[in-house]
Amino acid sequence: MTNTIAIAILVMIGVLFVADQLLFQWALPLNAARLIDGLIEYLSFWR
């Protein structure tokens, strides 16, 4: 991974967090965590 790609990813993550705070009042990380938890539970069934 080059420095340019790393910086671009960092900027995109930062923009996502700023947009989440302004538009969704910090609900996006919680909803993403719930979706990931559901995915882990689903995948653990197939293990």
mmCIF file as Biopython writes it, N, C-alpha, C and O atoms, coordinates in Angstrom:
data_model
#
loop_
_atom_site.group_PDB
_atom_site.id
_atom_site.type_symbol
_atom_site.label_atom_id
_atom_site.label_alt_id
_atom_site.label_comp_id
_atom_site.label_asym_id
_atom_site.label_entity_id
_atom_site.label_seq_id
_atom_site.pdbx_PDB_ins_code
_atom_site.Cartn_x
_atom_site.Cartn_y
_atom_site.Cartn_z
_atom_site.occupancy
_atom_site.B_iso_or_equiv
_atom_site.auth_seq_id
_atom_site.auth_asym_id
_atom_site.pdbx_PDB_model_num
ATOM 1   N N  . MET A ? 1  ? 0.857   -1.165  0.000  1.0 0.0 1  A 1 
ATOM 2   C CA . MET A ? 1  ? 0.000   0.000   0.000  1.0 0.0 1  A 1 
ATOM 3   C C  . MET A ? 1  ? 0.909   1.235   0.000  1.0 0.0 1  A 1 
ATOM 4   O O  . MET A ? 1  ? 1.806   1.369   0.832  1.0 0.0 1  A 1 
ATOM 5   N N  . THR A ? 2  ? 0.660   2.088   -0.913 1.0 0.0 2  A 1 
ATOM 6   C CA . THR A ? 2  ? 1.456   3.310   -0.988 1.0 0.0 2  A 1 
ATOM 7   C C  . THR A ? 2  ? 0.921   4.345   -0.015 1.0 0.0 2  A 1 
ATOM 8   O O  . THR A ? 2  ? -0.194  4.223   0.492  1.0 0.0 2  A 1 
ATOM 9   N N  . ASN A ? 3  ? 1.728   5.361   0.238  1.0 0.0 3  A 1 
ATOM 10  C CA . ASN A ? 3  ? 1.307   6.423   1.153  1.0 0.0 3  A 1 
ATOM 11  C C  . ASN A ? 3  ? 0.087   7.162   0.614  1.0 0.0 3  A 1 
ATOM 12  O O  . ASN A ? 3  ? -0.781  7.573   1.385  1.0 0.0 3  A 1 
ATOM 13  N N  . THR A ? 4  ? 0.018   7.329   -0.687 1.0 0.0 4  A 1 
ATOM 14  C CA . THR A ? 4  ? -1.115  8.031   -1.287 1.0 0.0 4  A 1 
ATOM 15  C C  . THR A ? 4  ? -2.427  7.279   -1.038 1.0 0.0 4  A 1 
ATOM 16  O O  . THR A ? 4  ? -3.445  7.885   -0.705 1.0 0.0 4  A 1 
ATOM 17  N N  . ILE A ? 5  ? -2.390  5.971   -1.200 1.0 0.0 5  A 1 
ATOM 18  C CA . ILE A ? 5  ? -3.590  5.165   -0.973 1.0 0.0 5  A 1 
ATOM 19  C C  . ILE A ? 5  ? -3.968  5.198   0.501  1.0 0.0 5  A 1 
ATOM 20  O O  . ILE A ? 5  ? -5.147  5.316   0.834  1.0 0.0 5  A 1 
ATOM 21  N N  . ALA A ? 6  ? -2.986  5.097   1.382  1.0 0.0 6  A 1 
ATOM 22  C CA . ALA A ? 6  ? -3.260  5.122   2.818  1.0 0.0 6  A 1 
ATOM 23  C C  . ALA A ? 6  ? -3.881  6.454   3.234  1.0 0.0 6  A 1 
ATOM 24  O O  . ALA A ? 6  ? -4.826  6.478   4.022  1.0 0.0 6  A 1 
ATOM 25  N N  . ILE A ? 7  ? -3.366  7.539   2.717  1.0 0.0 7  A 1 
ATOM 26  C CA . ILE A ? 7  ? -3.919  8.855   3.048  1.0 0.0 7  A 1 
ATOM 27  C C  . ILE A ? 7  ? -5.338  8.992   2.499  1.0 0.0 7  A 1 
ATOM 28  O O  . ILE A ? 7  ? -6.208  9.548   3.170  1.0 0.0 7  A 1 
ATOM 29  N N  . ALA A ? 8  ? -5.580  8.489   1.283  1.0 0.0 8  A 1 
ATOM 30  C CA . ALA A ? 8  ? -6.918  8.567   0.699  1.0 0.0 8  A 1 
ATOM 31  C C  . ALA A ? 8  ? -7.924  7.771   1.535  1.0 0.0 8  A 1 
ATOM 32  O O  . ALA A ? 8  ? -9.046  8.229   1.754  1.0 0.0 8  A 1 
ATOM 33  N N  . ILE A ? 9  ? -7.533  6.596   1.997  1.0 0.0 9  A 1 
ATOM 34  C CA . ILE A ? 9  ? -8.418  5.786   2.837  1.0 0.0 9  A 1 
ATOM 35  C C  . ILE A ? 9  ? -8.681  6.490   4.164  1.0 0.0 9  A 1 
ATOM 36  O O  . ILE A ? 9  ? -9.812  6.493   4.651  1.0 0.0 9  A 1 
ATOM 37  N N  . LEU A ? 10 ? -7.646  7.085   4.750  1.0 0.0 10 A 1 
ATOM 38  C CA . LEU A ? 10 ? -7.801  7.821   5.996  1.0 0.0 10 A 1 
ATOM 39  C C  . LEU A ? 10 ? -8.751  9.003   5.828  1.0 0.0 10 A 1 
ATOM 40  O O  . LEU A ? 10 ? -9.589  9.256   6.694  1.0 0.0 10 A 1 
ATOM 41  N N  . VAL A ? 11 ? -8.623  9.722   4.725  1.0 0.0 11 A 1 
ATOM 42  C CA . VAL A ? 11 ? -9.511  10.858  4.469  1.0 0.0 11 A 1 
ATOM 43  C C  . VAL A ? 11 ? -10.950 10.388  4.286  1.0 0.0 11 A 1 
ATOM 44  O O  . VAL A ? 11 ? -11.874 11.023  4.794  1.0 0.0 11 A 1 
ATOM 45  N N  . MET A ? 12 ? -11.153 9.279   3.565  1.0 0.0 12 A 1 
ATOM 46  C CA . MET A ? 12 ? -12.511 8.756   3.368  1.0 0.0 12 A 1 
ATOM 47  C C  . MET A ? 12 ? -13.140 8.335   4.692  1.0 0.0 12 A 1 
ATOM 48  O O  . MET A ? 12 ? -14.324 8.584   4.919  1.0 0.0 12 A 1 
ATOM 49  N N  . ILE A ? 13 ? -12.371 7.706   5.557  1.0 0.0 13 A 1 
ATOM 50  C CA . ILE A ? 13 ? -12.885 7.306   6.865  1.0 0.0 13 A 1 
ATOM 51  C C  . ILE A ? 13 ? -13.228 8.542   7.691  1.0 0.0 13 A 1 
ATOM 52  O O  . ILE A ? 13 ? -14.260 8.575   8.362  1.0 0.0 13 A 1 
ATOM 53  N N  . GLY A ? 14 ? -12.375 9.549   7.643  1.0 0.0 14 A 1 
ATOM 54  C CA . GLY A ? 14 ? -12.646 10.792  8.361  1.0 0.0 14 A 1 
ATOM 55  C C  . GLY A ? 14 ? -13.904 11.472  7.877  1.0 0.0 14 A 1 
ATOM 56  O O  . GLY A ? 14 ? -14.703 11.945  8.686  1.0 0.0 14 A 1 
ATOM 57  N N  . VAL A ? 15 ? -14.097 11.530  6.561  1.0 0.0 15 A 1 
ATOM 58  C CA . VAL A ? 15 ? -15.305 12.131  5.994  1.0 0.0 15 A 1 
ATOM 59  C C  . VAL A ? 15 ? -16.530 11.339  6.414  1.0 0.0 15 A 1 
ATOM 60  O O  . VAL A ? 15 ? -17.576 11.921  6.700  1.0 0.0 15 A 1 
ATOM 61  N N  . LEU A ? 16 ? -16.413 10.023  6.454  1.0 0.0 16 A 1 
ATOM 62  C CA . LEU A ? 16 ? -17.535 9.193   6.883  1.0 0.0 16 A 1 
ATOM 63  C C  . LEU A ? 16 ? -17.930 9.505   8.323  1.0 0.0 16 A 1 
ATOM 64  O O  . LEU A ? 16 ? -19.117 9.619   8.629  1.0 0.0 16 A 1 
ATOM 65  N N  . PHE A ? 17 ? -16.944 9.644   9.209  1.0 0.0 17 A 1 
ATOM 66  C CA . PHE A ? 17 ? -17.255 9.948   10.598 1.0 0.0 17 A 1 
ATOM 67  C C  . PHE A ? 17 ? -17.842 11.349  10.762 1.0 0.0 17 A 1 
ATOM 68  O O  . PHE A ? 17 ? -18.749 11.547  11.570 1.0 0.0 17 A 1 
ATOM 69  N N  . VAL A ? 18 ? -17.338 12.311  10.012 1.0 0.0 18 A 1 
ATOM 70  C CA . VAL A ? 18 ? -17.880 13.674  10.093 1.0 0.0 18 A 1 
ATOM 71  C C  . VAL A ? 18 ? -19.316 13.694  9.575  1.0 0.0 18 A 1 
ATOM 72  O O  . VAL A ? 18 ? -20.188 14.302  10.195 1.0 0.0 18 A 1 
ATOM 73  N N  . ALA A ? 19 ? -19.566 13.037  8.450  1.0 0.0 19 A 1 
ATOM 74  C CA . ALA A ? 19 ? -20.926 12.977  7.901  1.0 0.0 19 A 1 
ATOM 75  C C  . ALA A ? 19 ? -21.865 12.252  8.866  1.0 0.0 19 A 1 
ATOM 76  O O  . ALA A ? 19 ? -23.021 12.642  9.028  1.0 0.0 19 A 1 
ATOM 77  N N  . ASP A ? 20 ? -21.361 11.203  9.498  1.0 0.0 20 A 1 
ATOM 78  C CA . ASP A ? 20 ? -22.188 10.477  10.462 1.0 0.0 20 A 1 
ATOM 79  C C  . ASP A ? 20 ? -22.564 11.374  11.630 1.0 0.0 20 A 1 
ATOM 80  O O  . ASP A ? 20 ? -23.711 11.365  12.077 1.0 0.0 20 A 1 
ATOM 81  N N  . GLN A ? 21 ? -21.616 12.139  12.121 1.0 0.0 21 A 1 
ATOM 82  C CA . GLN A ? 21 ? -21.908 13.020  13.255 1.0 0.0 21 A 1 
ATOM 83  C C  . GLN A ? 21 ? -22.896 14.105  12.860 1.0 0.0 21 A 1 
ATOM 84  O O  . GLN A ? 21 ? -23.799 14.427  13.632 1.0 0.0 21 A 1 
ATOM 85  N N  . LEU A ? 22 ? -22.744 14.666  11.689 1.0 0.0 22 A 1 
ATOM 86  C CA . LEU A ? 22 ? -23.618 15.762  11.270 1.0 0.0 22 A 1 
ATOM 87  C C  . LEU A ? 22 ? -25.001 15.294  10.837 1.0 0.0 22 A 1 
ATOM 88  O O  . LEU A ? 22 ? -25.990 15.982  11.090 1.0 0.0 22 A 1 
ATOM 89  N N  . LEU A ? 23 ? -25.084 14.144  10.194 1.0 0.0 23 A 1 
ATOM 90  C CA . LEU A ? 23 ? -26.355 13.700  9.625  1.0 0.0 23 A 1 
ATOM 91  C C  . LEU A ? 23 ? -27.100 12.677  10.485 1.0 0.0 23 A 1 
ATOM 92  O O  . LEU A ? 23 ? -28.330 12.693  10.541 1.0 0.0 23 A 1 
ATOM 93  N N  . PHE A ? 24 ? -26.366 11.796  11.151 1.0 0.0 24 A 1 
ATOM 94  C CA . PHE A ? 24 ? -27.011 10.674  11.828 1.0 0.0 24 A 1 
ATOM 95  C C  . PHE A ? 24 ? -26.815 10.656  13.343 1.0 0.0 24 A 1 
ATOM 96  O O  . PHE A ? 24 ? -27.228 9.697   13.995 1.0 0.0 24 A 1 
ATOM 97  N N  . GLN A ? 25 ? -26.200 11.679  13.919 1.0 0.0 25 A 1 
ATOM 98  C CA . GLN A ? 25 ? -25.973 11.775  15.357 1.0 0.0 25 A 1 
ATOM 99  C C  . GLN A ? 25 ? -25.308 10.511  15.914 1.0 0.0 25 A 1 
ATOM 100 O O  . GLN A ? 25 ? -25.771 9.955   16.909 1.0 0.0 25 A 1 
ATOM 101 N N  . TRP A ? 26 ? -24.257 10.071  15.292 1.0 0.0 26 A 1 
ATOM 102 C CA . TRP A ? 26 ? -23.405 8.951   15.723 1.0 0.0 26 A 1 
ATOM 103 C C  . TRP A ? 26 ? -24.121 7.596   15.718 1.0 0.0 26 A 1 
ATOM 104 O O  . TRP A ? 26 ? -23.716 6.699   16.458 1.0 0.0 26 A 1 
ATOM 105 N N  . ALA A ? 27 ? -25.138 7.426   14.934 1.0 0.0 27 A 1 
ATOM 106 C CA . ALA A ? 27 ? -25.850 6.143   14.898 1.0 0.0 27 A 1 
ATOM 107 C C  . ALA A ? 27 ? -25.207 5.146   13.933 1.0 0.0 27 A 1 
ATOM 108 O O  . ALA A ? 27 ? -25.442 3.943   14.050 1.0 0.0 27 A 1 
ATOM 109 N N  . LEU A ? 28 ? -24.413 5.618   12.996 1.0 0.0 28 A 1 
ATOM 110 C CA . LEU A ? 28 ? -23.841 4.725   11.989 1.0 0.0 28 A 1 
ATOM 111 C C  . LEU A ? 28 ? -22.898 3.674   12.578 1.0 0.0 28 A 1 
ATOM 112 O O  . LEU A ? 28 ? -23.034 2.506   12.212 1.0 0.0 28 A 1 
ATOM 113 N N  . PRO A ? 29 ? -21.950 4.005   13.466 1.0 0.0 29 A 1 
ATOM 114 C CA . PRO A ? 29 ? -21.086 2.953   14.019 1.0 0.0 29 A 1 
ATOM 115 C C  . PRO A ? 29 ? -21.865 1.895   14.800 1.0 0.0 29 A 1 
ATOM 116 O O  . PRO A ? 29 ? -21.536 0.710   14.743 1.0 0.0 29 A 1 
ATOM 117 N N  . LEU A ? 30 ? -22.881 2.318   15.519 1.0 0.0 30 A 1 
ATOM 118 C CA . LEU A ? 30 ? -23.683 1.354   16.275 1.0 0.0 30 A 1 
ATOM 119 C C  . LEU A ? 30 ? -24.428 0.415   15.335 1.0 0.0 30 A 1 
ATOM 120 O O  . LEU A ? 30 ? -24.452 -0.795  15.557 1.0 0.0 30 A 1 
ATOM 121 N N  . ASN A ? 31 ? -25.033 0.963   14.292 1.0 0.0 31 A 1 
ATOM 122 C CA . ASN A ? 31 ? -25.746 0.123   13.336 1.0 0.0 31 A 1 
ATOM 123 C C  . ASN A ? 31 ? -24.789 -0.793  12.584 1.0 0.0 31 A 1 
ATOM 124 O O  . ASN A ? 31 ? -25.117 -1.952  12.330 1.0 0.0 31 A 1 
ATOM 125 N N  . ALA A ? 32 ? -23.622 -0.295  12.227 1.0 0.0 32 A 1 
ATOM 126 C CA . ALA A ? 32 ? -22.628 -1.133  11.554 1.0 0.0 32 A 1 
ATOM 127 C C  . ALA A ? 32 ? -22.170 -2.266  12.470 1.0 0.0 32 A 1 
ATOM 128 O O  . ALA A ? 32 ? -21.994 -3.398  12.020 1.0 0.0 32 A 1 
ATOM 129 N N  . ALA A ? 33 ? -21.976 -1.964  13.752 1.0 0.0 33 A 1 
ATOM 130 C CA . ALA A ? 33 ? -21.569 -3.003  14.706 1.0 0.0 33 A 1 
ATOM 131 C C  . ALA A ? 33 ? -22.653 -4.069  14.845 1.0 0.0 33 A 1 
ATOM 132 O O  . ALA A ? 33 ? -22.351 -5.258  14.947 1.0 0.0 33 A 1 
ATOM 133 N N  . ARG A ? 34 ? -23.908 -3.641  14.847 1.0 0.0 34 A 1 
ATOM 134 C CA . ARG A ? 34 ? -24.997 -4.623  14.934 1.0 0.0 34 A 1 
ATOM 135 C C  . ARG A ? 34 ? -25.053 -5.501  13.689 1.0 0.0 34 A 1 
ATOM 136 O O  . ARG A ? 34 ? -25.291 -6.705  13.791 1.0 0.0 34 A 1 
ATOM 137 N N  . LEU A ? 35 ? -24.838 -4.910  12.517 1.0 0.0 35 A 1 
ATOM 138 C CA . LEU A ? 35 ? -24.836 -5.698  11.292 1.0 0.0 35 A 1 
ATOM 139 C C  . LEU A ? 35 ? -23.668 -6.678  11.261 1.0 0.0 35 A 1 
ATOM 140 O O  . LEU A ? 35 ? -23.829 -7.823  10.841 1.0 0.0 35 A 1 
ATOM 141 N N  . ILE A ? 36 ? -22.507 -6.237  11.700 1.0 0.0 36 A 1 
ATOM 142 C CA . ILE A ? 36 ? -21.342 -7.124  11.730 1.0 0.0 36 A 1 
ATOM 143 C C  . ILE A ? 36 ? -21.560 -8.252  12.731 1.0 0.0 36 A 1 
ATOM 144 O O  . ILE A ? 36 ? -21.170 -9.391  12.477 1.0 0.0 36 A 1 
ATOM 145 N N  . ASP A ? 37 ? -22.180 -7.941  13.871 1.0 0.0 37 A 1 
ATOM 146 C CA . ASP A ? 37 ? -22.487 -8.972  14.859 1.0 0.0 37 A 1 
ATOM 147 C C  . ASP A ? 37 ? -23.430 -10.019 14.269 1.0 0.0 37 A 1 
ATOM 148 O O  . ASP A ? 37 ? -23.243 -11.219 14.473 1.0 0.0 37 A 1 
ATOM 149 N N  . GLY A ? 38 ? -24.433 -9.562  13.546 1.0 0.0 38 A 1 
ATOM 150 C CA . GLY A ? 38 ? -25.341 -10.503 12.887 1.0 0.0 38 A 1 
ATOM 151 C C  . GLY A ? 38 ? -24.630 -11.344 11.844 1.0 0.0 38 A 1 
ATOM 152 O O  . GLY A ? 38 ? -24.914 -12.534 11.709 1.0 0.0 38 A 1 
ATOM 153 N N  . LEU A ? 39 ? -23.717 -10.746 11.111 1.0 0.0 39 A 1 
ATOM 154 C CA . LEU A ? 39 ? -22.949 -11.489 10.109 1.0 0.0 39 A 1 
ATOM 155 C C  . LEU A ? 39 ? -22.072 -12.541 10.769 1.0 0.0 39 A 1 
ATOM 156 O O  . LEU A ? 39 ? -21.964 -13.660 10.268 1.0 0.0 39 A 1 
ATOM 157 N N  . ILE A ? 40 ? -21.441 -12.193 11.892 1.0 0.0 40 A 1 
ATOM 158 C CA . ILE A ? 40 ? -20.603 -13.156 12.607 1.0 0.0 40 A 1 
ATOM 159 C C  . ILE A ? 40 ? -21.442 -14.318 13.117 1.0 0.0 40 A 1 
ATOM 160 O O  . ILE A ? 40 ? -21.027 -15.473 13.023 1.0 0.0 40 A 1 
ATOM 161 N N  . GLU A ? 41 ? -22.601 -14.024 13.647 1.0 0.0 41 A 1 
ATOM 162 C CA . GLU A ? 41 ? -23.495 -15.092 14.119 1.0 0.0 41 A 1 
ATOM 163 C C  . GLU A ? 41 ? -23.914 -15.991 12.959 1.0 0.0 41 A 1 
ATOM 164 O O  . GLU A ? 41 ? -23.956 -17.213 13.103 1.0 0.0 41 A 1 
ATOM 165 N N  . TYR A ? 42 ? -24.221 -15.394 11.820 1.0 0.0 42 A 1 
ATOM 166 C CA . TYR A ? 42 ? -24.626 -16.174 10.654 1.0 0.0 42 A 1 
ATOM 167 C C  . TYR A ? 42 ? -23.484 -17.055 10.170 1.0 0.0 42 A 1 
ATOM 168 O O  . TYR A ? 42 ? -23.689 -18.228 9.858  1.0 0.0 42 A 1 
ATOM 169 N N  . LEU A ? 43 ? -22.289 -16.494 10.109 1.0 0.0 43 A 1 
ATOM 170 C CA . LEU A ? 43 ? -21.143 -17.267 9.631  1.0 0.0 43 A 1 
ATOM 171 C C  . LEU A ? 43 ? -20.736 -18.345 10.623 1.0 0.0 43 A 1 
ATOM 172 O O  . LEU A ? 43 ? -20.246 -19.399 10.216 1.0 0.0 43 A 1 
ATOM 173 N N  . SER A ? 44 ? -20.930 -18.104 11.923 1.0 0.0 44 A 1 
ATOM 174 C CA . SER A ? 44 ? -20.560 -19.119 12.902 1.0 0.0 44 A 1 
ATOM 175 C C  . SER A ? 44 ? -21.474 -20.349 12.789 1.0 0.0 44 A 1 
ATOM 176 O O  . SER A ? 44 ? -21.080 -21.454 13.161 1.0 0.0 44 A 1 
ATOM 177 N N  . PHE A ? 45 ? -22.674 -20.155 12.284 1.0 0.0 45 A 1 
ATOM 178 C CA . PHE A ? 45 ? -23.560 -21.291 12.056 1.0 0.0 45 A 1 
ATOM 179 C C  . PHE A ? 45 ? -22.977 -22.230 10.993 1.0 0.0 45 A 1 
ATOM 180 O O  . PHE A ? 45 ? -23.119 -23.448 11.103 1.0 0.0 45 A 1 
ATOM 181 N N  . TRP A ? 46 ? -22.336 -21.684 9.986  1.0 0.0 46 A 1 
ATOM 182 C CA . TRP A ? 46 ? -21.800 -22.479 8.888  1.0 0.0 46 A 1 
ATOM 183 C C  . TRP A ? 46 ? -20.425 -23.053 9.184  1.0 0.0 46 A 1 
ATOM 184 O O  . TRP A ? 46 ? -19.873 -23.789 8.366  1.0 0.0 46 A 1 
ATOM 185 N N  . ARG A ? 47 ? -19.868 -22.729 10.336 1.0 0.0 47 A 1 
ATOM 186 C CA . ARG A ? 47 ? -18.541 -23.237 10.692 1.0 0.0 47 A 1 
ATOM 187 C C  . ARG A ? 47 ? -18.621 -24.640 11.103 1.0 0.0 47 A 1 
ATOM 188 O O  . ARG A ? 47 ? -17.602 -25.244 11.440 1.0 0.0 47 A 1 
#
